[in-house]
Structure formats: structure tokens, C-alpha cells
């Protein structure tokens, strides 16, 4: 049996990992629908189209070589494709993706999140977040900001790379002074979170309805020989305890 380095920290994805995205998206669709009810169907359609283009462009930027910082490029590239000013598209993204959802996040929070973070603290494990989106306001809305020692975003100047680029994972290790093998990354997208963690040499648990985990059965993205399989946050502590044992 292979011997694992001692686990010292747990790094989390945010969207889809610390809270459920489908109910949040449904609530935001309802809010957009109010624009139609207020007699502004053209404005609602324009906003919805701009946000859709913005999301697609961000996904594409995971694979694009570029010189412009992501913080600017994500808005400029999406605005050009949508045919709107970059300042207008940025305002839509900040309003509908970063600000308006905040009031709904607590009710969409994953069950067992606070208990999990308390358990990790009791075991002496450090905790943090690395996401492709800004994290601080969302963590505050979820009520767990104080529990996250690291709060990193892909557009931070020191990272400037969306997952699955390994730079964000490596930045967390640098700030913690830990080796990648000592940090467990917890996410919800195998092709993004799992691949990125594996490229950084970090084990990764994937939260899914049908639980899978990067590591076994896929040598191209394997991060650990003995993966933890997780279907909910309530199971994560048990998996971590098994790994540490």
C-alpha cells in the first residue's frame, strides 16, 4: 500500500461546491423575468443575452493563450461578441452574477457545510477557497467567510488563470507553505476542478450525485492512488479521516 503525505489543509471550490447552483439559477431566472413584467422586455433580453455570452467566453478563456489580464479580457472579449460596450457588460455581470445572488445564497448552502468546517478546524486542518469567480462576498453571504483562511480568485493578479490551469492551486500551496500532496481540493467539476488539481499534484474530491473522484481509472488526470469518494459534504470528514489513518 502506498503511503500518503500527511493531509494539512483542504481547499474548496465555491460555486456548485459550497452551495447548490440549480436552485440559485432558478431564482435568478425569476428575477430576470421581473424585467419583462415591469415593461422592459428588450432590456431583459439584452441583459440575458449578454450574460449568456459572458459565461461562454469565460469557458473558452480556459483554453486560450493571451497577453491581456483575465480581469479585463473576460469583459472585453464578451462585450465584443455581444456587440455592447465592455462597461455595460461588466455592470451586468457584477449585478447578476456577483451581487443579486448574494441574498439567496444562504438558503442554497449545502447541508452540513458549517459542521464540516468546524470538524476540519477541530482536526487542525487549514481551510481556504479557490474559485474562478470572486469569493469574499459569497463567503460572507454563506456565513463561512471567517472559516476560510485563504480566499483566492482566478483573476487575482498573482494567479491570472482560470482552472484547470494549476496556478491557482499552486498559489494556495505557496501561501500555506505546503506541498500540493498535503492539500485536498474539493470541487464539483471533474473536467475543471479535478484536472486542475491533478496538474498541480493535488488530490481532489469531486462532489456528485453519482460520486466519482479524480484518481482511480484515469491515469491522465490521476492525483492520488487512494481517492476519497464523496457524494455529500457530510461524508467528507469520514473520507478525510480514512485517508489520514
C-alpha positions as CSV (number, residue, x, y, z in Angstrom):
1,X,0.0,0.0,0.0
2,X,1.3,3.5,-1.0
3,X,1.9,5.9,1.8
4,X,0.2,9.3,1.6
5,X,1.8,12.6,2.8
6,X,0.1,14.0,5.9
7,X,-3.0,16.0,4.9
8,X,-2.6,19.5,6.3
9,X,-5.3,21.6,4.5
10,X,-8.5,21.5,2.5
11,X,-9.0,23.9,-0.4
12,X,-12.6,24.3,-1.7
13,X,-14.1,25.4,-5.0
14,X,-17.1,27.7,-4.3
15,X,-19.9,27.7,-6.9
16,X,-21.6,24.3,-7.0
17,X,-19.5,23.0,-4.2
18,X,-20.3,25.2,-1.1
19,X,-23.9,25.8,-2.4
20,X,-26.3,24.2,-4.9
21,X,-26.3,26.1,-8.2
22,X,-29.6,24.8,-9.8
23,X,-32.0,26.4,-7.3
24,X,-29.9,29.6,-7.3
25,X,-30.1,29.8,-11.1
26,X,-33.9,29.3,-11.0
27,X,-34.2,32.2,-8.5
28,X,-32.1,34.4,-10.8
29,X,-34.3,33.5,-13.8
30,X,-37.3,34.6,-11.8
31,X,-35.6,37.9,-11.1
32,X,-34.8,38.4,-14.8
33,X,-38.5,37.7,-15.6
34,X,-39.5,40.7,-13.4
35,X,-37.8,42.9,-16.0
36,X,-40.4,41.7,-18.5
37,X,-43.2,42.2,-16.0
38,X,-42.0,45.8,-15.4
39,X,-42.4,46.5,-19.1
40,X,-38.8,46.2,-20.1
41,X,-38.6,43.1,-22.3
42,X,-36.0,44.5,-24.6
43,X,-33.7,45.3,-21.6
44,X,-34.2,41.9,-20.1
45,X,-33.5,40.2,-23.4
46,X,-30.4,42.3,-23.9
47,X,-29.1,41.5,-20.4
48,X,-29.8,37.8,-20.7
49,X,-28.0,37.6,-24.0
50,X,-25.0,39.5,-22.6
51,X,-24.8,37.2,-19.6
52,X,-25.0,34.1,-21.7
53,X,-22.2,35.3,-24.0
54,X,-20.1,36.2,-20.9
55,X,-20.5,32.7,-19.5
56,X,-19.5,31.1,-22.8
57,X,-16.5,33.4,-23.2
58,X,-15.2,32.6,-19.7
59,X,-15.3,28.9,-20.5
60,X,-13.4,29.5,-23.7
61,X,-10.8,31.5,-21.9
62,X,-9.8,28.4,-20.0
63,X,-8.1,27.2,-23.2
64,X,-6.9,30.5,-24.8
65,X,-3.3,31.8,-24.8
66,X,-3.4,35.5,-24.1
67,X,-1.4,38.6,-23.0
68,X,-4.3,40.6,-21.6
69,X,-5.1,40.0,-17.9
70,X,-8.2,37.9,-17.4
71,X,-9.9,40.6,-15.2
72,X,-10.1,42.8,-18.3
73,X,-10.2,40.3,-21.1
74,X,-13.3,38.4,-19.8
75,X,-15.4,41.6,-20.2
76,X,-13.8,42.9,-23.3
77,X,-14.0,39.7,-25.3
78,X,-17.6,39.0,-24.2
79,X,-18.6,42.6,-25.0
80,X,-17.1,42.5,-28.5
81,X,-19.0,39.3,-29.3
82,X,-22.3,40.6,-27.8
83,X,-22.0,43.9,-29.5
84,X,-22.2,46.0,-26.4
85,X,-19.8,48.3,-24.5
86,X,-17.5,46.5,-22.2
87,X,-18.5,48.7,-19.3
88,X,-22.2,47.8,-19.8
89,X,-21.4,44.0,-19.9
90,X,-19.2,44.3,-16.8
91,X,-22.1,46.1,-15.0
92,X,-24.5,43.2,-15.9
93,X,-22.1,40.6,-14.8
94,X,-21.4,42.3,-11.5
95,X,-25.1,42.8,-10.8
96,X,-26.5,39.5,-11.9
97,X,-23.6,37.1,-11.2
98,X,-21.9,38.7,-8.2
99,X,-24.4,40.9,-6.3
100,X,-28.0,39.9,-6.8
101,X,-27.4,36.2,-6.0
102,X,-26.0,37.1,-2.5
103,X,-29.4,37.3,-0.8
104,X,-30.3,33.8,-1.9
105,X,-27.0,32.0,-1.1
106,X,-27.8,31.1,2.5
107,X,-30.9,29.1,1.5
108,X,-28.9,27.3,-1.2
109,X,-26.0,26.4,1.1
110,X,-25.0,22.8,1.1
111,X,-26.2,20.9,4.1
112,X,-23.5,20.2,6.6
113,X,-21.1,22.9,5.4
114,X,-20.7,24.7,8.8
115,X,-20.4,21.3,10.6
116,X,-17.7,20.2,8.1
117,X,-15.7,23.4,8.6
118,X,-15.9,23.0,12.3
119,X,-14.8,19.4,12.1
120,X,-11.8,20.3,9.9
121,X,-10.8,23.0,12.4
122,X,-11.1,20.6,15.2
123,X,-8.7,18.3,13.4
124,X,-6.2,21.0,12.9
125,X,-6.7,21.3,9.2
126,X,-6.4,24.6,7.4
127,X,-9.2,25.7,5.1
128,X,-9.5,28.0,2.1
129,X,-11.3,28.7,-1.2
130,X,-10.0,29.0,-4.7
131,X,-12.7,29.8,-7.4
132,X,-12.9,31.2,-10.9
133,X,-15.2,33.8,-9.6
134,X,-14.8,36.4,-6.8
135,X,-15.3,34.7,-3.4
136,X,-15.4,37.2,-0.5
137,X,-18.9,38.5,-0.8
138,X,-20.3,35.0,-1.5
139,X,-18.5,33.5,1.5
140,X,-19.9,36.3,3.7
141,X,-23.4,35.6,2.4
142,X,-23.0,31.9,3.1
143,X,-21.8,32.7,6.6
144,X,-18.5,31.0,6.4
145,X,-16.0,33.8,5.5
146,X,-14.3,33.6,8.9
147,X,-13.6,29.9,8.5
148,X,-11.7,30.4,5.2
149,X,-8.1,31.3,5.8
150,X,-7.3,31.7,2.1
151,X,-9.8,33.4,-0.3
152,X,-8.4,33.2,-3.8
153,X,-9.9,34.1,-7.2
154,X,-8.6,33.1,-10.6
155,X,-8.5,36.7,-11.7
156,X,-6.2,37.7,-8.8
157,X,-3.0,39.4,-10.2
158,X,-0.9,36.6,-8.6
159,X,-2.9,33.9,-10.4
160,X,-4.5,35.3,-13.6
161,X,-5.6,31.9,-14.9
162,X,-8.9,30.0,-14.9
163,X,-9.0,26.4,-13.9
164,X,-7.8,23.8,-14.9
165,X,-4.6,25.8,-15.1
166,X,-2.6,24.8,-12.0
167,X,-1.5,28.3,-11.0
168,X,-4.3,28.9,-8.5
169,X,-3.7,25.6,-6.8
170,X,0.0,26.3,-6.7
171,X,-0.6,29.8,-5.2
172,X,-2.6,28.3,-2.4
173,X,0.2,25.9,-1.6
174,X,2.7,28.8,-1.7
175,X,0.8,30.9,0.7
176,X,0.3,28.0,3.1
177,X,3.9,26.8,2.8
178,X,2.6,23.3,2.0
179,X,3.3,20.7,-0.7
180,X,0.4,20.0,-3.1
181,X,0.1,16.5,-1.9
182,X,-0.7,17.8,1.6
183,X,-3.7,19.8,0.4
184,X,-7.1,18.2,-0.7
185,X,-9.1,20.1,-3.2
186,X,-12.9,19.7,-3.1
187,X,-14.8,20.7,-6.2
188,X,-17.8,19.6,-8.3
189,X,-16.5,19.5,-11.9
190,X,-14.2,16.7,-12.9
191,X,-13.0,18.3,-16.1
192,X,-12.2,21.6,-14.4
193,X,-11.5,21.1,-10.7
194,X,-10.2,17.5,-10.9
195,X,-7.9,18.2,-13.9
196,X,-6.6,21.4,-12.4
197,X,-5.8,19.8,-9.0
198,X,-4.1,16.9,-10.7
199,X,-1.9,19.1,-12.8
200,X,-0.8,20.8,-9.6
201,X,-0.1,17.3,-8.0
202,X,-3.0,17.8,-5.5
203,X,-5.6,15.1,-4.5
204,X,-9.1,16.1,-5.4
205,X,-12.6,15.1,-4.2
206,X,-15.5,15.6,-6.5
207,X,-19.0,16.2,-5.2
208,X,-21.5,14.5,-7.5
209,X,-24.9,12.8,-7.2
210,X,-23.1,9.7,-8.5
211,X,-19.8,10.1,-6.7
212,X,-16.6,9.9,-8.6
213,X,-13.2,11.1,-7.8
214,X,-10.1,12.0,-9.7
215,X,-7.5,9.4,-9.2
216,X,-8.7,5.9,-10.0
217,X,-9.2,4.7,-13.5
218,X,-7.8,7.7,-15.4
219,X,-4.0,7.9,-15.4
220,X,-4.1,11.1,-17.4
221,X,-5.5,13.1,-14.5
222,X,-4.7,10.9,-11.5
223,X,-3.8,12.8,-8.4
224,X,-3.8,10.1,-5.8
225,X,-3.6,6.3,-5.6
226,X,-6.3,6.0,-2.9
227,X,-9.0,8.6,-3.7
228,X,-11.7,9.7,-1.3
229,X,-15.2,9.3,-2.9
230,X,-17.7,11.9,-1.8
231,X,-21.4,12.3,-2.5
232,X,-22.1,15.0,0.1
233,X,-20.2,17.3,2.4
234,X,-21.4,15.2,5.4
235,X,-19.3,12.3,4.0
236,X,-16.1,14.3,3.5
237,X,-14.9,14.2,7.1
238,X,-15.2,10.4,7.2
239,X,-13.2,10.2,3.9
240,X,-10.5,12.6,5.3
241,X,-10.3,10.6,8.5
242,X,-9.8,7.4,6.5
243,X,-7.0,9.0,4.4
244,X,-5.3,10.4,7.5
245,X,-5.5,7.0,9.2
